[in-house]
Amino acid sequence: MLAKILTSAVVGIDAYVVEVEVDISWGLPVFTTVGLPEISVKESKERVKAAIHNSGYVFPDDRITVNLAPANVKKAGTGFDLPIAMGILAATGIVTENDAGRFLMMGELSLDGRIKPVNGSLSMSMAAKQSGYASVLVPYENRREASVVDGISVVGVKTLAEAVDHVRGVNEIAPERFDLIGAFPDLYRIEYDFSEVAGQEHVKRAMEVAAAGGHNLLMIGPPGSGKTMMAKRFSGIVPAMTFEEAIETTKIFSVAGLLEKDQALVTHRPFRSPHHTISDAGMIGGGNMPRPGEVSLSHNGVLFLDELAEFKRPVLEGLRQPLEDRQVTISRAATSITYPSGFILISAMNPCPCGYATDPKQSCKCSYHQIQLYRNKISGPLLDRIDIHVEVPPVAYRDLRNASASEPSSAIRERVTAARKLQNKRFAGEKIHTNAQMQNRHIKKFCQVDDGSAHLLEAAVEKFGLSARAYNRILKIARTIADLAGDAGINPEHIAEAVQYRSLDRNK
């Protein structure tokens, strides 16, 4: 007796179709699973046996062989429980293979027959559509997530018996319907607003430029100057997520098991703020079967690193690839997986170990050597990947007492969104979307300057000894400033403002 059921497995954030072949033959009662199963898959035989028995069906007392094809790729996770159980029931005649073969199915079984949620159901639903299948059978808690994919009939089931009845047509369950409008109930909700921040207008402006062009930003200032407060408000001025961005971000959160119960989509840009004690694997991703780290969980959002100089050197150096390539590749003996990591880096640090080197009202206790050692914790190659450096001084008393509200985040976001639209139009047909992603060929094409701007830029390079990389960064930032102003060309005032955002280069 042979039966074949379809399911899927996830590699990275994408899924591929897996055939679960179940063969039941005469012989001693042995349950064997082949096809490079991990421990969690091998253990499914105990869950499947108990679930079938406790759901009121007869578990065959024969030799059972389960093959997971393709057999040359490792299989991990508990989502194979349901298709294995359905394959056994199909091989014993409880359901027909034709009925069960209409679905791609996945789910973890409890011993009493309940079906528990699994990770990666959105990726599975997308794999089903790409492979030409019309229906998927998923745990009830995963139904909304899987139904995001248009053109796929998604059925959520709570128990094995319920799944069997639906497959047999005895008690069919209505497919889940995805409400796209309802999935974005409060698209422009702003939890933290810049109107609550007193003073620091030049830092707010730098953040506006960073949001408009997708530039990475570093804030340097003493404790209590508002660096963390402003970083938390950065997400409120970044343009709202598109549906495509929401899908890609949701796939990452689904694979990592971080979606909330019944959550269909991640509709707001992620804001991740790991502690400075985080490990390499926590930041970049890792494990025997590599899982996404913070750089991937912040994809299409913001990664905020507070106290940047306190992070371990290997952790910071590991950021260089994702910052440059917008993806990170994790290699292990068993496999190599690439996760997307297109985020905006917002970082903050003190100017010295005690924090008061730039505070006019506090005395710094650090020597020049200590300050240099502290700043050298941030390597040159990492600093080169941070476009904007801005100094954050202590807030003046008059700003704290000023009762007039600052500009709200909604007004800033309108300008940022308008600048992003200009960039989307400019880079149509290119493989980039923001000014920060421009390569040398894009800079030569889109960052032409007039004579006045060229003379000003030449003077800045000569006076501050700017490197070629800093020169290109200034042009990118100036292009973004021009976009915010709605100017087609780069003018001297745009260059002048852009130079101010390279403070660490000017301090050399």
GUMAR-352899 format. One record per residue (C-alpha): residue in three letters; residue number from 0; x, y, z. Coordinates in Angstrom, 1 decimal. Example, Ala and Ser with C-alpha at 12.3 -4.5 7.8 and 13.67 -1.06 7.14 Angstrom:
2
R  resn  resi      xx      yy      zz
R   ALA     0    12.3    -4.5     7.8
R   SER     1    13.7    -1.1     7.1
This chain:
508
R  resn  resi      xx      yy      zz
R   MET     0     0.0     0.0     0.0
R   LEU     1     1.6     3.3    -1.2
R   ALA     2     0.4     6.8    -0.9
R   LYS     3     1.8    10.3    -1.7
R   ILE     4     1.0    13.5     0.1
R   LEU     5     2.4    17.0    -0.7
R   THR     6     3.9    19.4     1.8
R   SER     7     6.7    21.9     1.8
R   ALA     8     9.9    22.8     3.7
R   VAL     9    11.5    26.1     4.2
R   VAL    10    15.1    27.0     3.3
R   GLY    11    15.9    30.6     4.4
R   ILE    12    12.7    32.4     3.9
R   ASP    13    11.5    30.5     0.8
R   ALA    14     9.8    27.2     0.6
R   TYR    15     9.9    24.3    -1.8
R   VAL    16     7.5    21.4    -2.4
R   VAL    17     8.2    18.1    -0.6
R   GLU    18     6.6    14.8    -1.5
R   VAL    19     5.8    12.6     1.5
R   GLU    20     5.7     9.0     0.2
R   VAL    21     4.3     6.4     2.7
R   ASP    22     4.6     2.7     2.0
R   ILE    23     3.0     0.1     4.3
R   SER    24     4.0    -3.5     3.8
R   TRP    25     3.8    -6.8     5.7
R   GLY    26     6.5    -7.3     8.3
R   LEU    27     7.5    -6.5    11.8
R   PRO    28     6.0    -3.2    13.1
R   VAL    29     8.8    -0.7    12.2
R   PHE    30     8.4     3.0    11.5
R   THR    31    11.3     4.4     9.3
R   THR    32    11.7     7.9     8.0
R   VAL    33    14.2     8.6     5.3
R   GLY    34    15.1    11.6     3.1
R   LEU    35    17.6    13.4     5.4
R   PRO    36    15.2    14.1     8.3
R   GLU    37    16.4    16.1    11.3
R   ILE    38    15.7    14.9    14.9
R   SER    39    12.4    16.8    15.1
R   VAL    40    11.2    15.0    11.9
R   LYS    41    12.3    11.6    13.1
R   GLU    42    10.4    12.1    16.4
R   SER    43     7.2    12.7    14.4
R   LYS    44     6.5     8.9    14.4
R   GLU    45     5.6     9.0    18.1
R   ARG    46     3.3    12.0    17.7
R   VAL    47     1.7    10.6    14.5
R   LYS    48     1.0     7.2    16.1
R   ALA    49    -0.6     8.7    19.2
R   ALA    50    -2.6    11.3    17.2
R   ILE    51    -4.0     8.7    14.8
R   HIS    52    -5.0     6.4    17.6
R   ASN    53    -6.5     9.1    19.8
R   SER    54    -8.5    10.5    16.8
R   GLY    55   -10.4     7.2    16.5
R   TYR    56    -8.5     5.6    13.6
R   VAL    57    -6.5     2.4    13.5
R   PHE    58    -2.8     2.7    13.3
R   PRO    59    -1.4    -0.1    11.1
R   ASP    60     0.6    -2.8    12.9
R   ASP    61     2.9    -3.3     9.9
R   ARG    62     6.2    -2.0     8.4
R   ILE    63     5.9     1.7     7.6
R   THR    64     8.5     3.5     5.5
R   VAL    65     8.2     7.3     5.0
R   ASN    66    10.3     9.0     2.3
R   LEU    67    10.7    12.8     2.1
R   ALA    68    11.6    13.8    -1.4
R   PRO    69    13.8    15.4    -2.6
R   ALA    70    16.0    13.2    -0.5
R   ASN    71    19.2    15.2    -0.9
R   VAL    72    18.0    18.2     1.2
R   LYS    73    17.8    18.2     5.0
R   LYS    74    14.3    18.4     6.4
R   ALA    75    13.7    20.1     9.8
R   GLY    76    10.7    21.2    11.8
R   THR    77     7.5    19.7    13.0
R   GLY    78     5.3    20.6    10.1
R   PHE    79     5.7    17.1     8.5
R   ASP    80     3.4    15.5    11.2
R   LEU    81     0.1    16.2     9.4
R   PRO    82     1.2    15.0     5.9
R   ILE    83     2.8    11.9     7.3
R   ALA    84    -0.4    11.1     9.3
R   MET    85    -2.5    11.8     6.2
R   GLY    86    -0.3     9.6     4.1
R   ILE    87    -0.7     6.7     6.5
R   LEU    88    -4.5     7.1     6.5
R   ALA    89    -4.4     7.3     2.7
R   ALA    90    -2.3     4.1     2.5
R   THR    91    -4.8     2.3     4.7
R   GLY    92    -7.8     3.5     2.8
R   ILE    93    -9.3     5.9     5.3
R   VAL    94    -9.0     8.7     2.7
R   THR    95    -8.3     8.4    -1.0
R   GLU    96    -5.0     9.6    -2.4
R   ASN    97    -6.8    11.6    -5.0
R   ASP    98    -8.7    13.5    -2.4
R   ALA    99    -5.6    14.1    -0.2
R   GLY   100    -3.4    14.9    -3.2
R   ARG   101    -5.4    18.1    -3.9
R   PHE   102    -3.8    19.9    -1.0
R   LEU   103    -0.4    20.9     0.2
R   MET   104    -0.6    20.4     3.9
R   MET   105     1.5    21.1     7.0
R   GLY   106     1.0    21.1    10.7
R   GLU   107     2.3    19.7    14.0
R   LEU   108     0.3    17.1    15.8
R   SER   109    -0.4    16.8    19.5
R   LEU   110    -0.8    13.4    21.0
R   ASP   111    -4.6    13.9    21.3
R   GLY   112    -4.9    14.8    17.6
R   ARG   113    -4.9    18.6    17.8
R   ILE   114    -3.0    20.5    15.1
R   LYS   115    -0.5    23.1    16.4
R   PRO   116     0.8    26.1    14.4
R   VAL   117     4.1    25.9    12.6
R   ASN   118     6.5    28.4    11.2
R   GLY   119     6.7    29.3     7.5
R   SER   120     3.1    28.9     6.4
R   LEU   121     3.2    32.1     4.3
R   SER   122     6.3    30.7     2.4
R   MET   123     4.5    27.4     2.0
R   SER   124     1.4    29.1     0.5
R   MET   125     3.6    31.0    -1.9
R   ALA   126     5.4    27.8    -2.9
R   ALA   127     2.0    26.2    -3.6
R   LYS   128     1.0    28.9    -5.9
R   GLN   129     4.3    28.9    -7.8
R   SER   130     4.1    25.1    -8.2
R   GLY   131     0.5    25.4    -9.6
R   TYR   132    -1.5    24.0    -6.7
R   ALA   133    -4.7    25.7    -5.7
R   SER   134    -5.3    24.5    -2.1
R   VAL   135    -3.4    24.3     1.1
R   LEU   136    -4.3    22.8     4.5
R   VAL   137    -2.7    24.5     7.5
R   PRO   138    -3.2    24.7    11.2
R   TYR   139    -6.1    27.0    12.3
R   GLU   140    -3.8    29.6    13.8
R   ASN   141    -1.8    29.9    10.6
R   ARG   142    -4.8    30.3     8.3
R   ARG   143    -4.8    34.2     8.1
R   GLU   144    -1.0    34.3     7.4
R   ALA   145    -1.3    31.7     4.6
R   SER   146    -4.3    33.4     3.0
R   VAL   147    -2.4    36.5     2.2
R   VAL   148    -1.3    34.9    -1.1
R   ASP   149    -3.9    35.7    -3.8
R   GLY   150    -5.3    32.8    -5.8
R   ILE   151    -4.8    30.1    -3.1
R   SER   152    -7.6    28.4    -1.2
R   VAL   153    -6.5    28.2     2.4
R   VAL   154    -8.3    25.9     4.9
R   GLY   155    -7.5    26.1     8.6
R   VAL   156    -8.0    22.9    10.6
R   LYS   157    -7.9    22.4    14.4
R   THR   158    -7.7    18.6    14.6
R   LEU   159    -6.6    15.6    12.6
R   ALA   160   -10.2    14.3    12.4
R   GLU   161   -11.4    17.7    11.1
R   ALA   162    -8.7    17.6     8.4
R   VAL   163    -9.8    14.0     7.4
R   ASP   164   -13.4    15.0     7.2
R   HIS   165   -12.6    18.0     5.0
R   VAL   166   -10.4    16.0     2.7
R   ARG   167   -13.1    13.3     2.4
R   GLY   168   -15.8    15.9     1.7
R   VAL   169   -17.8    14.8     4.7
R   ASN   170   -17.7    18.2     6.5
R   GLU   171   -16.0    20.8     4.3
R   ILE   172   -14.6    23.9     5.8
R   ALA   173   -15.0    27.3     4.1
R   PRO   174   -11.6    28.7     2.9
R   GLU   175   -10.2    31.7     4.7
R   ARG   176   -10.6    35.1     3.0
R   PHE   177    -7.9    37.7     3.3
R   ASP   178    -9.0    41.3     3.7
R   LEU   179    -6.2    43.5     2.4
R   ILE   180    -7.7    46.7     3.5
R   GLY   181    -8.4    45.4     7.0
R   ALA   182    -4.8    44.1     7.2
R   PHE   183    -3.6    47.7     7.2
R   PRO   184    -6.0    49.2     9.8
R   ASP   185    -3.8    52.1    11.0
R   LEU   186    -1.1    52.4     8.4
R   TYR   187     0.1    55.8     9.5
R   ARG   188    -0.1    55.3    13.2
R   ILE   189     2.8    57.1    15.0
R   GLU   190     3.5    55.8    18.4
R   TYR   191     6.4    58.2    19.2
R   ASP   192     6.2    61.7    17.7
R   PHE   193     9.0    64.2    17.1
R   SER   194     6.7    66.9    18.4
R   GLU   195     7.5    65.6    21.9
R   VAL   196    11.3    66.3    21.4
R   ALA   197    12.5    69.7    22.7
R   GLY   198    15.2    71.4    20.6
R   GLN   199    17.8    69.4    18.6
R   GLU   200    16.4    70.7    15.4
R   HIS   201    19.6    70.0    13.5
R   VAL   202    19.5    66.3    14.6
R   LYS   203    15.8    66.1    13.5
R   ARG   204    16.9    67.5    10.1
R   ALA   205    19.7    64.9     9.8
R   MET   206    17.1    62.1    10.6
R   GLU   207    14.8    63.5     7.9
R   VAL   208    17.6    63.3     5.4
R   ALA   209    18.5    59.8     6.5
R   ALA   210    14.8    58.7     6.2
R   ALA   211    14.4    60.3     2.8
R   GLY   212    17.5    58.7     1.2
R   GLY   213    17.8    55.5     3.2
R   HIS   214    21.1    56.7     4.7
R   ASN   215    22.7    55.1     7.8
R   LEU   216    23.2    57.6    10.7
R   LEU   217    25.4    57.8    13.7
R   MET   218    24.7    60.2    16.6
R   ILE   219    27.5    61.2    18.9
R   GLY   220    26.7    63.0    22.2
R   PRO   221    26.8    62.9    26.0
R   PRO   222    24.3    61.0    28.1
R   GLY   223    20.9    62.6    28.4
R   SER   224    21.1    64.6    25.1
R   GLY   225    18.1    62.7    23.6
R   LYS   226    19.8    60.2    21.2
R   THR   227    17.7    57.2    22.2
R   MET   228    14.5    59.3    22.4
R   MET   229    15.0    60.6    18.8
R   ALA   230    16.0    57.1    17.5
R   LYS   231    12.7    55.7    18.7
R   ARG   232    10.9    58.3    16.7
R   PHE   233    12.7    57.6    13.5
R   SER   234    10.3    54.9    12.4
R   GLY   235     7.5    57.5    12.4
R   ILE   236     9.0    59.5     9.6
R   VAL   237     9.9    56.6     7.2
R   PRO   238     7.4    56.0     4.4
R   ALA   239     4.7    53.3     5.0
R   MET   240     5.4    49.8     3.9
R   THR   241     4.2    48.6     0.5
R   PHE   242     2.4    45.3     0.2
R   GLU   243     5.5    43.7    -1.3
R   GLU   244     7.7    44.9     1.6
R   ALA   245     5.1    43.6     4.0
R   ILE   246     5.1    40.2     2.4
R   GLU   247     8.9    39.9     2.5
R   THR   248     9.1    41.1     6.1
R   THR   249     6.3    38.7     7.2
R   LYS   250     8.1    35.8     5.6
R   ILE   251    11.2    36.5     7.8
R   PHE   252     9.1    36.9    11.0
R   SER   253     7.1    33.7    10.1
R   VAL   254    10.2    31.6     9.7
R   ALA   255    11.6    33.0    13.0
R   GLY   256     8.3    32.2    14.8
R   LEU   257     7.8    35.8    15.8
R   LEU   258     4.4    36.5    14.3
R   GLU   259     1.7    37.3    16.8
R   LYS   260    -1.3    34.9    17.1
R   ASP   261    -3.6    35.3    14.1
R   GLN   262    -1.4    38.0    12.6
R   ALA   263    -1.6    37.9     8.8
R   LEU   264     1.0    40.6     7.9
R   VAL   265     3.7    42.7     9.4
R   THR   266     2.3    46.0     8.4
R   HIS   267     4.6    48.4    10.2
R   ARG   268     8.3    48.7     9.6
R   PRO   269    10.3    46.7    12.1
R   PHE   270    12.3    48.6    14.8
R   ARG   271    14.9    46.3    16.4
R   SER   272    17.1    47.5    19.2
R   PRO   273    19.4    44.7    20.5
R   HIS   274    21.4    45.1    23.7
R   HIS   275    25.1    45.6    23.3
R   THR   276    25.8    42.2    24.8
R   ILE   277    24.3    40.4    21.8
R   SER   278    26.3    37.5    20.3
R   ASP   279    27.5    37.2    16.6
R   ALA   280    24.8    34.6    15.9
R   GLY   281    22.1    36.8    17.5
R   MET   282    23.0    39.8    15.3
R   ILE   283    23.8    38.1    12.0
R   GLY   284    21.9    34.8    12.4
R   GLY   285    23.1    31.2    13.0
R   GLY   286    22.5    27.8    14.4
R   ASN   287    22.8    24.3    12.9
R   MET   288    19.9    25.2    10.7
R   PRO   289    20.6    28.9    10.3
R   ARG   290    17.9    31.2    11.6
R   PRO   291    17.6    34.9    10.9
R   GLY   292    19.4    37.4    13.2
R   GLU   293    18.6    41.0    14.1
R   VAL   294    20.0    42.3    10.8
R   SER   295    17.3    40.2     8.9
R   LEU   296    14.5    40.8    11.4
R   SER   297    15.0    44.6    10.8
R   HIS   298    14.7    44.1     7.0
R   ASN   299    12.7    47.0     5.5
R   GLY   300    12.9    48.7     8.8
R   VAL   301    15.3    50.2    11.3
R   LEU   302    18.2    48.6    13.3
R   PHE   303    19.0    50.8    16.3
R   LEU   304    22.4    50.2    18.0
R   ASP   305    22.6    52.2    21.2
R   GLU   306    26.1    52.5    22.8
R   LEU   307    27.7    51.5    19.6
R   ALA   308    31.2    51.4    21.0
R   GLU   309    30.1    48.9    23.6
R   PHE   310    29.2    46.2    21.1
R   LYS   311    31.8    43.4    20.6
R   ARG   312    34.2    44.0    17.8
R   PRO   313    33.3    40.8    15.9
R   VAL   314    29.6    41.7    16.1
R   LEU   315    30.2    45.2    14.6
R   GLU   316    32.5    43.8    11.9
R   GLY   317    29.8    41.3    11.0
R   LEU   318    27.6    44.2    10.0
R   ARG   319    29.8    45.1     7.0
R   GLN   320    28.4    42.6     4.6
R   PRO   321    24.7    43.2     5.3
R   LEU   322    25.2    47.0     5.2
R   GLU   323    27.0    46.8     1.8
R   ASP   324    25.0    44.0     0.1
R   ARG   325    21.6    44.3     1.9
R   GLN   326    21.7    40.5     2.5
R   VAL   327    23.7    38.2     4.7
R   THR   328    24.9    34.7     3.9
R   ILE   329    25.3    32.2     6.8
R   SER   330    27.4    29.1     5.9
R   ARG   331    27.4    25.9     7.8
R   ALA   332    28.7    22.4     7.0
R   ALA   333    25.2    21.2     6.1
R   THR   334    23.9    24.2     4.2
R   SER   335    24.4    27.9     3.2
R   ILE   336    21.4    30.2     3.6
R   THR   337    21.0    33.8     2.5
R   TYR   338    18.6    36.1     4.3
R   PRO   339    17.7    39.7     3.2
R   SER   340    18.9    42.5     5.4
R   GLY   341    18.0    45.8     3.9
R   PHE   342    17.7    48.1     6.9
R   ILE   343    18.5    51.6     7.9
R   LEU   344    21.1    51.6    10.6
R   ILE   345    20.6    54.2    13.3
R   SER   346    23.4    54.2    15.9
R   ALA   347    24.4    56.2    18.9
R   MET   348    27.5    56.5    21.1
R   ASN   349    29.1    58.7    23.6
R   PRO   350    32.1    60.8    22.5
R   CYS   351    34.4    59.2    25.2
R   PRO   352    34.3    56.6    27.9
R   CYS   353    32.9    58.9    30.5
R   GLY   354    30.5    60.5    28.0
R   TYR   355    31.2    64.2    28.6
R   ALA   356    34.0    65.1    26.1
R   THR   357    31.7    67.4    24.1
R   ASP   358    29.6    68.6    27.1
R   PRO   359    30.3    72.3    27.8
R   LYS   360    28.8    72.0    31.4
R   GLN   361    30.4    68.7    32.5
R   SER   362    34.1    68.0    33.0
R   CYS   363    35.5    65.1    30.9
R   LYS   364    37.8    62.8    32.9
R   CYS   365    39.2    60.9    30.0
R   SER   366    42.7    61.3    28.6
R   TYR   367    43.3    61.9    24.8
R   HIS   368    44.6    58.3    24.5
R   GLN   369    41.5    56.9    26.2
R   ILE   370    39.2    58.9    23.9
R   GLN   371    41.1    57.6    20.8
R   LEU   372    41.0    54.0    22.0
R   TYR   373    37.2    54.4    22.6
R   ARG   374    36.5    55.8    19.2
R   ASN   375    38.8    53.3    17.5
R   LYS   376    36.4    50.6    18.6
R   ILE   377    34.4    51.6    15.6
R   SER   378    36.5    50.5    12.6
R   GLY   379    37.1    52.7     9.6
R   PRO   380    35.3    50.3     7.2
R   LEU   381    32.2    50.3     9.4
R   LEU   382    32.3    54.1     9.7
R   ASP   383    32.6    54.3     5.9
R   ARG   384    29.3    52.6     5.6
R   ILE   385    27.5    55.2     7.8
R   ASP   386    26.7    58.1     5.6
R   ILE   387    25.6    60.7     8.2
R   HIS   388    27.5    61.6    11.4
R   VAL   389    25.8    64.2    13.6
R   GLU   390    26.9    65.6    17.0
R   VAL   391    24.1    65.8    19.6
R   PRO   392    24.8    68.4    22.2
R   PRO   393    23.0    68.7    25.6
R   VAL   394    19.5    70.2    25.3
R   ALA   395    19.5    73.9    26.2
R   TYR   396    17.3    75.1    29.1
R   ARG   397    15.4    77.5    26.9
R   ASP   398    14.5    74.6    24.6
R   LEU   399    13.3    72.5    27.5
R   ARG   400    11.1    75.4    28.8
R   ASN   401     9.8    76.3    25.4
R   ALA   402     6.0    75.5    25.5
R   SER   403     5.5    75.6    21.7
R   ALA   404     5.3    72.1    20.1
R   SER   405     7.9    71.0    17.6
R   GLU   406     7.1    69.9    14.1
R   PRO   407     5.1    66.7    14.2
R   SER   408     6.4    63.4    12.7
R   SER   409     3.5    63.4    10.2
R   ALA   410     4.7    66.6     8.5
R   ILE   411     8.2    65.3     8.3
R   ARG   412     7.0    62.0     6.8
R   GLU   413     5.1    63.9     4.1
R   ARG   414     8.4    65.5     2.9
R   VAL   415    10.2    62.2     3.2
R   THR   416     7.5    60.3     1.2
R   ALA   417     7.6    62.9    -1.6
R   ALA   418    11.4    62.6    -1.8
R   ARG   419    11.2    58.8    -2.0
R   LYS   420     8.7    59.1    -4.8
R   LEU   421    11.2    61.1    -6.8
R   GLN   422    13.9    58.4    -6.2
R   ASN   423    11.5    55.6    -7.2
R   LYS   424    10.9    57.5   -10.5
R   ARG   425    14.6    58.2   -11.0
R   PHE   426    15.7    54.6   -10.4
R   ALA   427    13.0    53.0   -12.4
R   GLY   428    14.6    50.1   -14.3
R   GLU   429    17.6    50.1   -11.9
R   LYS   430    18.0    47.5    -9.2
R   ILE   431    18.1    50.2    -6.4
R   HIS   432    15.4    52.3    -4.8
R   THR   433    17.1    54.9    -2.6
R   ASN   434    20.0    57.4    -3.0
R   ALA   435    22.0    55.5    -0.3
R   GLN   436    22.1    52.5    -2.6
R   MET   437    23.8    54.3    -5.5
R   GLN   438    27.0    52.9    -6.8
R   ASN   439    29.7    54.9    -8.7
R   ARG   440    27.9    54.7   -12.0
R   HIS   441    24.7    56.0   -10.5
R   ILE   442    26.5    58.8    -8.7
R   LYS   443    28.1    59.9   -12.1
R   LYS   444    24.7    59.8   -13.7
R   PHE   445    22.4    61.3   -11.1
R   CYS   446    24.7    63.5    -9.0
R   GLN   447    25.9    66.1   -11.5
R   VAL   448    26.9    69.4    -9.9
R   ASP   449    27.3    72.9   -11.3
R   ASP   450    30.5    75.0   -11.1
R   GLY   451    29.6    76.6    -7.8
R   SER   452    28.9    73.3    -6.1
R   ALA   453    32.0    71.8    -7.6
R   HIS   454    34.2    74.6    -6.2
R   LEU   455    32.6    74.3    -2.7
R   LEU   456    33.1    70.5    -2.8
R   GLU   457    36.7    70.9    -3.8
R   ALA   458    37.3    73.3    -1.0
R   ALA   459    35.8    70.9     1.5
R   VAL   460    37.9    68.0     0.3
R   GLU   461    41.1    70.0     0.5
R   LYS   462    40.4    71.6     3.9
R   PHE   463    39.2    68.4     5.7
R   GLY   464    41.3    65.9     3.7
R   LEU   465    38.2    63.9     2.8
R   SER   466    38.7    60.5     1.2
R   ALA   467    37.2    59.3    -2.1
R   ARG   468    34.5    57.3    -0.2
R   ALA   469    33.6    60.4     1.9
R   TYR   470    33.4    62.4    -1.3
R   ASN   471    30.8    60.0    -2.8
R   ARG   472    28.9    59.9     0.5
R   ILE   473    28.6    63.7     0.4
R   LEU   474    27.2    63.6    -3.2
R   LYS   475    24.6    61.0    -2.1
R   ILE   476    23.5    63.0     0.8
R   ALA   477    23.4    66.2    -1.3
R   ARG   478    21.2    64.4    -3.8
R   THR   479    18.8    63.5    -1.0
R   ILE   480    18.8    67.1     0.3
R   ALA   481    18.0    68.3    -3.2
R   ASP   482    15.1    65.8    -3.4
R   LEU   483    13.7    67.0    -0.2
R   ALA   484    13.8    70.5    -1.6
R   GLY   485    12.2    69.4    -4.9
R   ASP   486    15.3    70.6    -6.9
R   ALA   487    16.3    68.7   -10.0
R   GLY   488    20.0    69.7    -9.6
R   ILE   489    22.5    69.8    -6.7
R   ASN   490    23.1    73.3    -5.6
R   PRO   491    25.9    74.8    -3.4
R   GLU   492    23.5    74.9    -0.3
R   HIS   493    22.9    71.2    -0.7
R   ILE   494    26.6    70.5    -0.8
R   ALA   495    27.2    72.8     2.3
R   GLU   496    24.6    70.9     4.3
R   ALA   497    25.9    67.5     3.2
R   VAL   498    29.4    68.4     4.3
R   GLN   499    28.1    69.1     7.8
R   TYR   500    26.9    65.6     8.1
R   ARG   501    30.5    64.1     7.9
R   SER   502    31.6    65.4    11.4
R   LEU   503    34.0    62.4    12.0
R   ASP   504    35.8    63.1     8.8
R   ARG   505    36.2    66.7     9.7
R   ASN   506    37.6    65.8    13.1
R   LYS   507    40.5    63.8    11.7
